[in-house]
Amino acid sequence: MKKIIALVLVGLAVASCTQTEKGAGVGAVSGAIIGGAVTGNVRGAAVGAAIGGVAGAVIGNVADQPGQCYYRDRYGRRYIDRCPRDYY
């Protein structure tokens, strides 16, 4: 039953409209599965889903912006800027 629910959630995530939504959906499902497997309880799955959803949304948002890359400054803050010329 758990596998069926996971497959349905992944299918819904893939059917989303934008890359940001797809990234958030896939990240949340993956985070929930990993969090639940590691901790063995629902709270771990919920925390994993939250962290995975946010991370997936950030990655998906960058994917919506061709030629843009995701960086961190020396203080750990995230920002998006043009990719280096030789990156492609």
PDB file with one MODEL, atoms N, CA, C and O in Angstrom:
MODEL        1
ATOM      1  N   MET A   1       0.820  -1.188   0.000  1.00  0.00           N
ATOM      2  CA  MET A   1       0.000   0.000   0.000  1.00  0.00           C
ATOM      3  C   MET A   1       0.865   1.254   0.000  1.00  0.00           C
ATOM      4  O   MET A   1       0.558   2.227  -0.688  1.00  0.00           O
ATOM      5  N   LYS A   2       1.952   1.227   0.776  1.00  0.00           N
ATOM      6  CA  LYS A   2       2.833   2.393   0.832  1.00  0.00           C
ATOM      7  C   LYS A   2       3.462   2.669  -0.530  1.00  0.00           C
ATOM      8  O   LYS A   2       3.619   3.825  -0.920  1.00  0.00           O
ATOM      9  N   LYS A   3       3.821   1.616  -1.248  1.00  0.00           N
ATOM     10  CA  LYS A   3       4.433   1.796  -2.560  1.00  0.00           C
ATOM     11  C   LYS A   3       3.439   2.412  -3.538  1.00  0.00           C
ATOM     12  O   LYS A   3       3.810   3.250  -4.360  1.00  0.00           O
ATOM     13  N   ILE A   4       2.188   1.999  -3.450  1.00  0.00           N
ATOM     14  CA  ILE A   4       1.154   2.548  -4.338  1.00  0.00           C
ATOM     15  C   ILE A   4       0.963   4.033  -4.062  1.00  0.00           C
ATOM     16  O   ILE A   4       0.874   4.830  -4.997  1.00  0.00           O
ATOM     17  N   ILE A   5       0.898   4.411  -2.792  1.00  0.00           N
ATOM     18  CA  ILE A   5       0.738   5.825  -2.432  1.00  0.00           C
ATOM     19  C   ILE A   5       1.930   6.629  -2.924  1.00  0.00           C
ATOM     20  O   ILE A   5       1.762   7.725  -3.457  1.00  0.00           O
ATOM     21  N   ALA A   6       3.129   6.096  -2.752  1.00  0.00           N
ATOM     22  CA  ALA A   6       4.323   6.796  -3.216  1.00  0.00           C
ATOM     23  C   ALA A   6       4.297   6.973  -4.724  1.00  0.00           C
ATOM     24  O   ALA A   6       4.643   8.045  -5.220  1.00  0.00           O
ATOM     25  N   LEU A   7       3.896   5.947  -5.466  1.00  0.00           N
ATOM     26  CA  LEU A   7       3.826   6.055  -6.923  1.00  0.00           C
ATOM     27  C   LEU A   7       2.781   7.063  -7.375  1.00  0.00           C
ATOM     28  O   LEU A   7       2.996   7.795  -8.341  1.00  0.00           O
ATOM     29  N   VAL A   8       1.652   7.102  -6.681  1.00  0.00           N
ATOM     30  CA  VAL A   8       0.611   8.081  -7.017  1.00  0.00           C
ATOM     31  C   VAL A   8       1.131   9.492  -6.774  1.00  0.00           C
ATOM     32  O   VAL A   8       0.917  10.380  -7.600  1.00  0.00           O
ATOM     33  N   LEU A   9       1.806   9.709  -5.658  1.00  0.00           N
ATOM     34  CA  LEU A   9       2.338  11.037  -5.360  1.00  0.00           C
ATOM     35  C   LEU A   9       3.407  11.452  -6.367  1.00  0.00           C
ATOM     36  O   LEU A   9       3.450  12.613  -6.776  1.00  0.00           O
ATOM     37  N   VAL A  10       4.252  10.540  -6.763  1.00  0.00           N
ATOM     38  CA  VAL A  10       5.259  10.853  -7.777  1.00  0.00           C
ATOM     39  C   VAL A  10       4.578  11.169  -9.103  1.00  0.00           C
ATOM     40  O   VAL A  10       4.985  12.096  -9.804  1.00  0.00           O
ATOM     41  N   GLY A  11       3.550  10.409  -9.451  1.00  0.00           N
ATOM     42  CA  GLY A  11       2.802  10.684 -10.680  1.00  0.00           C
ATOM     43  C   GLY A  11       2.163  12.055 -10.672  1.00  0.00           C
ATOM     44  O   GLY A  11       2.165  12.747 -11.690  1.00  0.00           O
ATOM     45  N   LEU A  12       1.617  12.455  -9.539  1.00  0.00           N
ATOM     46  CA  LEU A  12       1.042  13.792  -9.428  1.00  0.00           C
ATOM     47  C   LEU A  12       2.111  14.871  -9.536  1.00  0.00           C
ATOM     48  O   LEU A  12       1.882  15.923 -10.132  1.00  0.00           O
ATOM     49  N   ALA A  13       3.267  14.609  -8.963  1.00  0.00           N
ATOM     50  CA  ALA A  13       4.352  15.581  -9.041  1.00  0.00           C
ATOM     51  C   ALA A  13       4.820  15.763 -10.479  1.00  0.00           C
ATOM     52  O   ALA A  13       5.116  16.882 -10.899  1.00  0.00           O
ATOM     53  N   VAL A  14       4.888  14.683 -11.226  1.00  0.00           N
ATOM     54  CA  VAL A  14       5.327  14.767 -12.612  1.00  0.00           C
ATOM     55  C   VAL A  14       4.294  15.482 -13.470  1.00  0.00           C
ATOM     56  O   VAL A  14       4.655  16.100 -14.472  1.00  0.00           O
ATOM     57  N   ALA A  15       3.037  15.415 -13.110  1.00  0.00           N
ATOM     58  CA  ALA A  15       1.972  16.049 -13.878  1.00  0.00           C
ATOM     59  C   ALA A  15       1.849  17.537 -13.574  1.00  0.00           C
ATOM     60  O   ALA A  15       1.017  18.205 -14.186  1.00  0.00           O
ATOM     61  N   SER A  16       2.624  18.073 -12.674  1.00  0.00           N
ATOM     62  CA  SER A  16       2.567  19.490 -12.330  1.00  0.00           C
ATOM     63  C   SER A  16       2.949  20.338 -13.528  1.00  0.00           C
ATOM     64  O   SER A  16       3.504  19.844 -14.510  1.00  0.00           O
ATOM     65  N   CYS A  17       2.644  21.611 -13.432  1.00  0.00           N
ATOM     66  CA  CYS A  17       2.847  22.513 -14.572  1.00  0.00           C
ATOM     67  C   CYS A  17       4.288  22.993 -14.740  1.00  0.00           C
ATOM     68  O   CYS A  17       4.857  22.842 -15.821  1.00  0.00           O
ATOM     69  N   THR A  18       4.880  23.559 -13.715  1.00  0.00           N
ATOM     70  CA  THR A  18       6.194  24.179 -13.853  1.00  0.00           C
ATOM     71  C   THR A  18       7.281  23.310 -13.252  1.00  0.00           C
ATOM     72  O   THR A  18       7.006  22.368 -12.508  1.00  0.00           O
ATOM     73  N   GLN A  19       8.523  23.642 -13.586  1.00  0.00           N
ATOM     74  CA  GLN A  19       9.663  22.929 -13.024  1.00  0.00           C
ATOM     75  C   GLN A  19       9.732  23.111 -11.511  1.00  0.00           C
ATOM     76  O   GLN A  19      10.137  22.193 -10.797  1.00  0.00           O
ATOM     77  N   THR A  20       9.343  24.283 -11.016  1.00  0.00           N
ATOM     78  CA  THR A  20       9.359  24.533  -9.576  1.00  0.00           C
ATOM     79  C   THR A  20       8.396  23.590  -8.871  1.00  0.00           C
ATOM     80  O   THR A  20       8.737  23.004  -7.843  1.00  0.00           O
ATOM     81  N   GLU A  21       7.192  23.443  -9.420  1.00  0.00           N
ATOM     82  CA  GLU A  21       6.199  22.549  -8.822  1.00  0.00           C
ATOM     83  C   GLU A  21       6.651  21.095  -8.912  1.00  0.00           C
ATOM     84  O   GLU A  21       6.478  20.328  -7.965  1.00  0.00           O
ATOM     85  N   LYS A  22       7.225  20.721 -10.041  1.00  0.00           N
ATOM     86  CA  LYS A  22       7.723  19.349 -10.189  1.00  0.00           C
ATOM     87  C   LYS A  22       8.836  19.074  -9.182  1.00  0.00           C
ATOM     88  O   LYS A  22       8.855  18.028  -8.533  1.00  0.00           O
ATOM     89  N   GLY A  23       9.758  20.020  -9.060  1.00  0.00           N
ATOM     90  CA  GLY A  23      10.860  19.849  -8.115  1.00  0.00           C
ATOM     91  C   GLY A  23      10.372  19.745  -6.686  1.00  0.00           C
ATOM     92  O   GLY A  23      10.862  18.921  -5.914  1.00  0.00           O
ATOM     93  N   ALA A  24       9.391  20.593  -6.326  1.00  0.00           N
ATOM     94  CA  ALA A  24       8.847  20.557  -4.969  1.00  0.00           C
ATOM     95  C   ALA A  24       8.131  19.238  -4.704  1.00  0.00           C
ATOM     96  O   ALA A  24       8.272  18.661  -3.626  1.00  0.00           O
ATOM     97  N   GLY A  25       7.373  18.764  -5.668  1.00  0.00           N
ATOM     98  CA  GLY A  25       6.641  17.506  -5.489  1.00  0.00           C
ATOM     99  C   GLY A  25       7.559  16.308  -5.357  1.00  0.00           C
ATOM    100  O   GLY A  25       7.393  15.482  -4.459  1.00  0.00           O
ATOM    101  N   VAL A  26       8.521  16.219  -6.249  1.00  0.00           N
ATOM    102  CA  VAL A  26       9.456  15.095  -6.205  1.00  0.00           C
ATOM    103  C   VAL A  26      10.313  15.172  -4.941  1.00  0.00           C
ATOM    104  O   VAL A  26      10.580  14.152  -4.305  1.00  0.00           O
ATOM    105  N   GLY A  27      10.740  16.377  -4.579  1.00  0.00           N
ATOM    106  CA  GLY A  27      11.539  16.544  -3.367  1.00  0.00           C
ATOM    107  C   GLY A  27      10.769  16.170  -2.114  1.00  0.00           C
ATOM    108  O   GLY A  27      11.313  15.535  -1.210  1.00  0.00           O
ATOM    109  N   ALA A  28       9.502  16.562  -2.060  1.00  0.00           N
ATOM    110  CA  ALA A  28       8.685  16.247  -0.889  1.00  0.00           C
ATOM    111  C   ALA A  28       8.449  14.741  -0.761  1.00  0.00           C
ATOM    112  O   ALA A  28       8.545  14.185   0.333  1.00  0.00           O
ATOM    113  N   VAL A  29       8.146  14.096  -1.867  1.00  0.00           N
ATOM    114  CA  VAL A  29       7.924  12.643  -1.833  1.00  0.00           C
ATOM    115  C   VAL A  29       9.210  11.914  -1.447  1.00  0.00           C
ATOM    116  O   VAL A  29       9.196  11.015  -0.607  1.00  0.00           O
ATOM    117  N   SER A  30      10.307  12.307  -2.063  1.00  0.00           N
ATOM    118  CA  SER A  30      11.586  11.672  -1.746  1.00  0.00           C
ATOM    119  C   SER A  30      11.969  11.908  -0.290  1.00  0.00           C
ATOM    120  O   SER A  30      12.414  10.990   0.399  1.00  0.00           O
ATOM    121  N   GLY A  31      11.792  13.151   0.175  1.00  0.00           N
ATOM    122  CA  GLY A  31      12.114  13.469   1.564  1.00  0.00           C
ATOM    123  C   GLY A  31      11.257  12.698   2.546  1.00  0.00           C
ATOM    124  O   GLY A  31      11.748  12.251   3.582  1.00  0.00           O
ATOM    125  N   ALA A  32       9.986  12.539   2.234  1.00  0.00           N
ATOM    126  CA  ALA A  32       9.092  11.783   3.118  1.00  0.00           C
ATOM    127  C   ALA A  32       9.496  10.317   3.188  1.00  0.00           C
ATOM    128  O   ALA A  32       9.501   9.721   4.265  1.00  0.00           O
ATOM    129  N   ILE A  33       9.831   9.745   2.056  1.00  0.00           N
ATOM    130  CA  ILE A  33      10.242   8.342   2.041  1.00  0.00           C
ATOM    131  C   ILE A  33      11.540   8.159   2.812  1.00  0.00           C
ATOM    132  O   ILE A  33      11.656   7.247   3.631  1.00  0.00           O
ATOM    133  N   ILE A  34      12.512   9.020   2.555  1.00  0.00           N
ATOM    134  CA  ILE A  34      13.801   8.899   3.248  1.00  0.00           C
ATOM    135  C   ILE A  34      13.643   9.186   4.738  1.00  0.00           C
ATOM    136  O   ILE A  34      14.163   8.447   5.573  1.00  0.00           O
ATOM    137  N   GLY A  35      12.920  10.266   5.073  1.00  0.00           N
ATOM    138  CA  GLY A  35      12.723  10.604   6.479  1.00  0.00           C
ATOM    139  C   GLY A  35      11.994   9.525   7.247  1.00  0.00           C
ATOM    140  O   GLY A  35      12.347   9.228   8.388  1.00  0.00           O
ATOM    141  N   GLY A  36      10.983   8.935   6.639  1.00  0.00           N
ATOM    142  CA  GLY A  36      10.251   7.850   7.281  1.00  0.00           C
ATOM    143  C   GLY A  36      11.093   6.596   7.442  1.00  0.00           C
ATOM    144  O   GLY A  36      11.009   5.911   8.461  1.00  0.00           O
ATOM    145  N   ALA A  37      11.908   6.294   6.429  1.00  0.00           N
ATOM    146  CA  ALA A  37      12.754   5.100   6.499  1.00  0.00           C
ATOM    147  C   ALA A  37      13.858   5.252   7.542  1.00  0.00           C
ATOM    148  O   ALA A  37      14.195   4.294   8.238  1.00  0.00           O
ATOM    149  N   VAL A  38      14.414   6.442   7.647  1.00  0.00           N
ATOM    150  CA  VAL A  38      15.522   6.649   8.581  1.00  0.00           C
ATOM    151  C   VAL A  38      15.036   6.667  10.028  1.00  0.00           C
ATOM    152  O   VAL A  38      15.639   6.042  10.901  1.00  0.00           O
ATOM    153  N   THR A  39      13.935   7.392  10.276  1.00  0.00           N
ATOM    154  CA  THR A  39      13.464   7.525  11.660  1.00  0.00           C
ATOM    155  C   THR A  39      12.464   6.458  12.053  1.00  0.00           C
ATOM    156  O   THR A  39      12.358   6.116  13.231  1.00  0.00           O
ATOM    157  N   GLY A  40      11.733   5.930  11.096  1.00  0.00           N
ATOM    158  CA  GLY A  40      10.740   4.904  11.397  1.00  0.00           C
ATOM    159  C   GLY A  40       9.445   5.449  11.978  1.00  0.00           C
ATOM    160  O   GLY A  40       8.657   4.691  12.544  1.00  0.00           O
ATOM    161  N   ASN A  41       9.210   6.760  11.847  1.00  0.00           N
ATOM    162  CA  ASN A  41       7.951   7.305  12.350  1.00  0.00           C
ATOM    163  C   ASN A  41       7.427   8.392  11.422  1.00  0.00           C
ATOM    164  O   ASN A  41       8.113   8.814  10.491  1.00  0.00           O
ATOM    165  N   VAL A  42       6.205   8.838  11.686  1.00  0.00           N
ATOM    166  CA  VAL A  42       5.531   9.815  10.836  1.00  0.00           C
ATOM    167  C   VAL A  42       6.184  11.187  10.954  1.00  0.00           C
ATOM    168  O   VAL A  42       6.258  11.926   9.972  1.00  0.00           O
ATOM    169  N   ARG A  43       6.653  11.530  12.138  1.00  0.00           N
ATOM    170  CA  ARG A  43       7.274  12.844  12.331  1.00  0.00           C
ATOM    171  C   ARG A  43       8.513  12.984  11.444  1.00  0.00           C
ATOM    172  O   ARG A  43       8.724  14.037  10.841  1.00  0.00           O
ATOM    173  N   GLY A  44       9.318  11.952  11.362  1.00  0.00           N
ATOM    174  CA  GLY A  44      10.497  11.975  10.496  1.00  0.00           C
ATOM    175  C   GLY A  44      10.112  12.113   9.035  1.00  0.00           C
ATOM    176  O   GLY A  44      10.778  12.815   8.274  1.00  0.00           O
ATOM    177  N   ALA A  45       9.028  11.437   8.639  1.00  0.00           N
ATOM    178  CA  ALA A  45       8.553  11.552   7.262  1.00  0.00           C
ATOM    179  C   ALA A  45       8.064  12.964   6.966  1.00  0.00           C
ATOM    180  O   ALA A  45       8.301  13.483   5.876  1.00  0.00           O
ATOM    181  N   ALA A  46       7.385  13.589   7.922  1.00  0.00           N
ATOM    182  CA  ALA A  46       6.879  14.947   7.725  1.00  0.00           C
ATOM    183  C   ALA A  46       8.024  15.943   7.607  1.00  0.00           C
ATOM    184  O   ALA A  46       8.000  16.828   6.751  1.00  0.00           O
ATOM    185  N   VAL A  47       9.020  15.799   8.463  1.00  0.00           N
ATOM    186  CA  VAL A  47      10.179  16.695   8.392  1.00  0.00           C
ATOM    187  C   VAL A  47      10.923  16.484   7.081  1.00  0.00           C
ATOM    188  O   VAL A  47      11.332  17.452   6.440  1.00  0.00           O
ATOM    189  N   GLY A  48      11.102  15.240   6.677  1.00  0.00           N
ATOM    190  CA  GLY A  48      11.754  14.945   5.411  1.00  0.00           C
ATOM    191  C   GLY A  48      10.993  15.517   4.228  1.00  0.00           C
ATOM    192  O   GLY A  48      11.597  16.020   3.280  1.00  0.00           O
ATOM    193  N   ALA A  49       9.669  15.441   4.279  1.00  0.00           N
ATOM    194  CA  ALA A  49       8.846  15.995   3.195  1.00  0.00           C
ATOM    195  C   ALA A  49       8.999  17.512   3.119  1.00  0.00           C
ATOM    196  O   ALA A  49       9.093  18.077   2.030  1.00  0.00           O
ATOM    197  N   ALA A  50       9.024  18.167   4.273  1.00  0.00           N
ATOM    198  CA  ALA A  50       9.173  19.627   4.280  1.00  0.00           C
ATOM    199  C   ALA A  50      10.523  20.051   3.727  1.00  0.00           C
ATOM    200  O   ALA A  50      10.603  20.941   2.880  1.00  0.00           O
ATOM    201  N   ILE A  51      11.572  19.420   4.201  1.00  0.00           N
ATOM    202  CA  ILE A  51      12.917  19.771   3.738  1.00  0.00           C
ATOM    203  C   ILE A  51      13.080  19.435   2.252  1.00  0.00           C
ATOM    204  O   ILE A  51      13.618  20.234   1.486  1.00  0.00           O
ATOM    205  N   GLY A  52      12.619  18.263   1.856  1.00  0.00           N
ATOM    206  CA  GLY A  52      12.715  17.865   0.450  1.00  0.00           C
ATOM    207  C   GLY A  52      11.898  18.741  -0.468  1.00  0.00           C
ATOM    208  O   GLY A  52      12.322  19.034  -1.586  1.00  0.00           O
ATOM    209  N   GLY A  53      10.727  19.165  -0.013  1.00  0.00           N
ATOM    210  CA  GLY A  53       9.891  20.046  -0.827  1.00  0.00           C
ATOM    211  C   GLY A  53      10.526  21.392  -1.067  1.00  0.00           C
ATOM    212  O   GLY A  53      10.499  21.906  -2.185  1.00  0.00           O
ATOM    213  N   VAL A  54      11.096  21.968  -0.029  1.00  0.00           N
ATOM    214  CA  VAL A  54      11.749  23.273  -0.172  1.00  0.00           C
ATOM    215  C   VAL A  54      12.974  23.154  -1.077  1.00  0.00           C
ATOM    216  O   VAL A  54      13.166  23.969  -1.979  1.00  0.00           O
ATOM    217  N   ALA A  55      13.794  22.142  -0.836  1.00  0.00           N
ATOM    218  CA  ALA A  55      14.987  21.960  -1.662  1.00  0.00           C
ATOM    219  C   ALA A  55      14.609  21.703  -3.123  1.00  0.00           C
ATOM    220  O   ALA A  55      15.231  22.253  -4.032  1.00  0.00           O
ATOM    221  N   GLY A  56      13.605  20.882  -3.346  1.00  0.00           N
ATOM    222  CA  GLY A  56      13.161  20.613  -4.713  1.00  0.00           C
ATOM    223  C   GLY A  56      12.607  21.837  -5.404  1.00  0.00           C
ATOM    224  O   GLY A  56      12.818  22.024  -6.602  1.00  0.00           O
ATOM    225  N   ALA A  57      11.898  22.677  -4.662  1.00  0.00           N
ATOM    226  CA  ALA A  57      11.359  23.911  -5.243  1.00  0.00           C
ATOM    227  C   ALA A  57      12.471  24.865  -5.652  1.00  0.00           C
ATOM    228  O   ALA A  57      12.403  25.491  -6.710  1.00  0.00           O
ATOM    229  N   VAL A  58      13.489  24.974  -4.818  1.00  0.00           N
ATOM    230  CA  VAL A  58      14.620  25.851  -5.149  1.00  0.00           C
ATOM    231  C   VAL A  58      15.332  25.350  -6.397  1.00  0.00           C
ATOM    232  O   VAL A  58      15.647  26.130  -7.295  1.00  0.00           O
ATOM    233  N   ILE A  59      15.582  24.056  -6.449  1.00  0.00           N
ATOM    234  CA  ILE A  59      16.253  23.482  -7.614  1.00  0.00           C
ATOM    235  C   ILE A  59      15.382  23.609  -8.854  1.00  0.00           C
ATOM    236  O   ILE A  59      15.882  23.939  -9.929  1.00  0.00           O
ATOM    237  N   GLY A  60      14.087  23.350  -8.719  1.00  0.00           N
ATOM    238  CA  GLY A  60      13.173  23.480  -9.850  1.00  0.00           C
ATOM    239  C   GLY A  60      13.053  24.906 -10.329  1.00  0.00           C
ATOM    240  O   GLY A  60      12.908  25.148 -11.527  1.00  0.00           O
ATOM    241  N   ASN A  61      13.112  25.864  -9.405  1.00  0.00           N
ATOM    242  CA  ASN A  61      13.034  27.278  -9.773  1.00  0.00           C
ATOM    243  C   ASN A  61      14.226  27.670 -10.629  1.00  0.00           C
ATOM    244  O   ASN A  61      14.079  28.421 -11.593  1.00  0.00           O
ATOM    245  N   VAL A  62      15.389  27.175 -10.291  1.00  0.00           N
ATOM    246  CA  VAL A  62      16.578  27.469 -11.088  1.00  0.00           C
ATOM    247  C   VAL A  62      16.448  26.827 -12.463  1.00  0.00           C
ATOM    248  O   VAL A  62      16.902  27.397 -13.454  1.00  0.00           O
ATOM    249  N   ALA A  63      15.838  25.653 -12.536  1.00  0.00           N
ATOM    250  CA  ALA A  63      15.663  24.968 -13.820  1.00  0.00           C
ATOM    251  C   ALA A  63      14.728  25.746 -14.741  1.00  0.00           C
ATOM    252  O   ALA A  63      14.819  25.613 -15.961  1.00  0.00           O
ATOM    253  N   ASP A  64      13.826  26.562 -14.172  1.00  0.00           N
ATOM    254  CA  ASP A  64      12.931  27.389 -14.981  1.00  0.00           C
ATOM    255  C   ASP A  64      13.650  28.580 -15.593  1.00  0.00           C
ATOM    256  O   ASP A  64      13.100  29.249 -16.468  1.00  0.00           O
ATOM    257  N   GLN A  65      14.861  28.852 -15.152  1.00  0.00           N
ATOM    258  CA  GLN A  65      15.605  30.016 -15.605  1.00  0.00           C
ATOM    259  C   GLN A  65      16.864  29.567 -16.337  1.00  0.00           C
ATOM    260  O   GLN A  65      17.924  29.442 -15.724  1.00  0.00           O
ATOM    261  N   PRO A  66      16.758  29.323 -17.642  1.00  0.00           N
ATOM    262  CA  PRO A  66      17.942  28.843 -18.369  1.00  0.00           C
ATOM    263  C   PRO A  66      19.073  29.866 -18.304  1.00  0.00           C
ATOM    264  O   PRO A  66      18.845  31.073 -18.394  1.00  0.00           O
ATOM    265  N   GLY A  67      20.294  29.360 -18.146  1.00  0.00           N
ATOM    266  CA  GLY A  67      21.456  30.231 -18.059  1.00  0.00           C
ATOM    267  C   GLY A  67      21.695  30.780 -16.666  1.00  0.00           C
ATOM    268  O   GLY A  67      22.614  31.573 -16.461  1.00  0.00           O
ATOM    269  N   GLN A  68      20.879  30.366 -15.703  1.00  0.00           N
ATOM    270  CA  GLN A  68      21.018  30.816 -14.319  1.00  0.00           C
ATOM    271  C   GLN A  68      21.487  29.657 -13.454  1.00  0.00           C
ATOM    272  O   GLN A  68      21.050  28.521 -13.639  1.00  0.00           O
ATOM    273  N   CYS A  69      22.371  29.943 -12.518  1.00  0.00           N
ATOM    274  CA  CYS A  69      22.893  28.921 -11.614  1.00  0.00           C
ATOM    275  C   CYS A  69      22.623  29.308 -10.169  1.00  0.00           C
ATOM    276  O   CYS A  69      22.413  30.479  -9.855  1.00  0.00           O
ATOM    277  N   TYR A  70      22.632  28.333  -9.315  1.00  0.00           N
ATOM    278  CA  TYR A  70      22.359  28.482  -7.886  1.00  0.00           C
ATOM    279  C   TYR A  70      23.693  28.518  -7.159  1.00  0.00           C
ATOM    280  O   TYR A  70      24.517  27.622  -7.340  1.00  0.00           O
ATOM    281  N   TYR A  71      23.918  29.544  -6.333  1.00  0.00           N
ATOM    282  CA  TYR A  71      25.174  29.703  -5.607  1.00  0.00           C
ATOM    283  C   TYR A  71      24.908  29.963  -4.128  1.00  0.00           C
ATOM    284  O   TYR A  71      23.779  30.240  -3.723  1.00  0.00           O
ATOM    285  N   ARG A  72      25.971  29.868  -3.330  1.00  0.00           N
ATOM    286  CA  ARG A  72      25.959  30.281  -1.914  1.00  0.00           C
ATOM    287  C   ARG A  72      27.122  31.235  -1.707  1.00  0.00           C
ATOM    288  O   ARG A  72      28.222  31.003  -2.208  1.00  0.00           O
ATOM    289  N   ASP A  73      26.875  32.310  -0.966  1.00  0.00           N
ATOM    290  CA  ASP A  73      27.980  33.208  -0.643  1.00  0.00           C
ATOM    291  C   ASP A  73      28.717  32.704   0.591  1.00  0.00           C
ATOM    292  O   ASP A  73      28.368  31.658   1.140  1.00  0.00           O
ATOM    293  N   ARG A  74      29.723  33.431   1.025  1.00  0.00           N
ATOM    294  CA  ARG A  74      30.546  32.946   2.138  1.00  0.00           C
ATOM    295  C   ARG A  74      29.811  32.931   3.465  1.00  0.00           C
ATOM    296  O   ARG A  74      30.299  32.351   4.435  1.00  0.00           O
ATOM    297  N   TYR A  75      28.627  33.568   3.523  1.00  0.00           N
ATOM    298  CA  TYR A  75      27.814  33.560   4.739  1.00  0.00           C
ATOM    299  C   TYR A  75      26.734  32.491   4.705  1.00  0.00           C
ATOM    300  O   TYR A  75      25.943  32.380   5.641  1.00  0.00           O
ATOM    301  N   GLY A  76      26.690  31.701   3.632  1.00  0.00           N
ATOM    302  CA  GLY A  76      25.730  30.620   3.511  1.00  0.00           C
ATOM    303  C   GLY A  76      24.407  31.022   2.885  1.00  0.00           C
ATOM    304  O   GLY A  76      23.499  30.199   2.772  1.00  0.00           O
ATOM    305  N   ARG A  77      24.287  32.292   2.474  1.00  0.00           N
ATOM    306  CA  ARG A  77      23.038  32.736   1.836  1.00  0.00           C
ATOM    307  C   ARG A  77      22.994  32.256   0.397  1.00  0.00           C
ATOM    308  O   ARG A  77      24.014  32.229  -0.292  1.00  0.00           O
ATOM    309  N   ARG A  78      21.806  31.878  -0.051  1.00  0.00           N
ATOM    310  CA  ARG A  78      21.620  31.379  -1.413  1.00  0.00           C
ATOM    311  C   ARG A  78      21.274  32.539  -2.342  1.00  0.00           C
ATOM    312  O   ARG A  78      20.576  33.476  -1.952  1.00  0.00           O
ATOM    313  N   TYR A  79      21.773  32.462  -3.580  1.00  0.00           N
ATOM    314  CA  TYR A  79      21.380  33.435  -4.589  1.00  0.00           C
ATOM    315  C   TYR A  79      21.514  32.807  -5.972  1.00  0.00           C
ATOM    316  O   TYR A  79      22.183  31.787  -6.141  1.00  0.00           O
ATOM    317  N   ILE A  80      20.876  33.422  -6.949  1.00  0.00           N
ATOM    318  CA  ILE A  80      20.890  32.949  -8.327  1.00  0.00           C
ATOM    319  C   ILE A  80      21.570  34.011  -9.175  1.00  0.00           C
ATOM    320  O   ILE A  80      21.284  35.201  -9.049  1.00  0.00           O
ATOM    321  N   ASP A  81      22.471  33.568 -10.040  1.00  0.00           N
ATOM    322  CA  ASP A  81      23.187  34.477 -10.919  1.00  0.00           C
ATOM    323  C   ASP A  81      23.481  33.744 -12.227  1.00  0.00           C
ATOM    324  O   ASP A  81      23.231  32.545 -12.349  1.00  0.00           O
ATOM    325  N   ARG A  82      24.015  34.481 -13.202  1.00  0.00           N
ATOM    326  CA  ARG A  82      24.351  33.851 -14.472  1.00  0.00           C
ATOM    327  C   ARG A  82      25.393  32.757 -14.268  1.00  0.00           C
ATOM    328  O   ARG A  82      26.272  32.867 -13.413  1.00  0.00           O
ATOM    329  N   CYS A  83      25.280  31.703 -15.065  1.00  0.00           N
ATOM    330  CA  CYS A  83      26.269  30.632 -15.027  1.00  0.00           C
ATOM    331  C   CYS A  83      27.541  31.092 -15.734  1.00  0.00           C
ATOM    332  O   CYS A  83      27.478  31.960 -16.605  1.00  0.00           O
ATOM    333  N   PRO A  84      28.692  30.526 -15.375  1.00  0.00           N
ATOM    334  CA  PRO A  84      29.930  30.847 -16.102  1.00  0.00           C
ATOM    335  C   PRO A  84      29.812  30.454 -17.566  1.00  0.00           C
ATOM    336  O   PRO A  84      29.053  29.549 -17.912  1.00  0.00           O
ATOM    337  N   ARG A  85      30.554  31.128 -18.416  1.00  0.00           N
ATOM    338  CA  ARG A  85      30.464  30.856 -19.869  1.00  0.00           C
ATOM    339  C   ARG A  85      30.786  29.417 -20.225  1.00  0.00           C
ATOM    340  O   ARG A  85      30.108  28.832 -21.069  1.00  0.00           O
ATOM    341  N   ASP A  86      31.784  28.841 -19.616  1.00  0.00           N
ATOM    342  CA  ASP A  86      32.188  27.478 -19.951  1.00  0.00           C
ATOM    343  C   ASP A  86      31.412  26.424 -19.182  1.00  0.00           C
ATOM    344  O   ASP A  86      31.792  25.253 -19.209  1.00  0.00           O
ATOM    345  N   TYR A  87      30.340  26.796 -18.498  1.00  0.00           N
ATOM    346  CA  TYR A  87      29.551  25.871 -17.712  1.00  0.00           C
ATOM    347  C   TYR A  87      28.786  24.885 -18.577  1.00  0.00           C
ATOM    348  O   TYR A  87      28.612  23.727 -18.196  1.00  0.00           O
ATOM    349  N   TYR A  88      28.330  25.330 -19.728  1.00  0.00           N
ATOM    350  CA  TYR A  88      27.501  24.486 -20.578  1.00  0.00           C
ATOM    351  C   TYR A  88      28.374  23.513 -21.251  1.00  0.00           C
ATOM    352  O   TYR A  88      27.894  22.687 -22.028  1.00  0.00           O
TER     353      TYR A  88
ENDMDL
END
